[in-house]
Amino acid sequence: MNIYVGNLDFKVNENDLEGLFGEFGTVGSAKIIMDKYSGRSKGFGFVEMDSKEEAEKSINELNGTTFKSREMVVNEARPKRTDYNR
């Protein structure tokens, strides 16, 4: 399951995310979205977890909690839009 993690502190890195979500199960990948011009974090990322149950538990436990001074928004990621004409 792919999880959206928003309102991240700009200093949070992919290892931080992997460690945080790893407390709930196996993390397939953790990705912080970076601004392509400045190289700075955009303040959100995605975590892929192998187990739907572990992913749902992490969402329930982490959504609204503070991590590195910011209250995170954690929910199931929506599929990427490919139709930009809507």
PyMOL commands that set and color helices and strands:
alter all, ss='L'
color gray80, all
select helices_A, chain A and resi 14-22+52-62
alter helices_A, ss='H'
color red, helices_A
select strands_A, chain A and resi 2-6+27-34+41-49+66-67+70-71+73-76
alter strands_A, ss='S'
color yellow, strands_A
deselect
rebuild
show_as cartoon
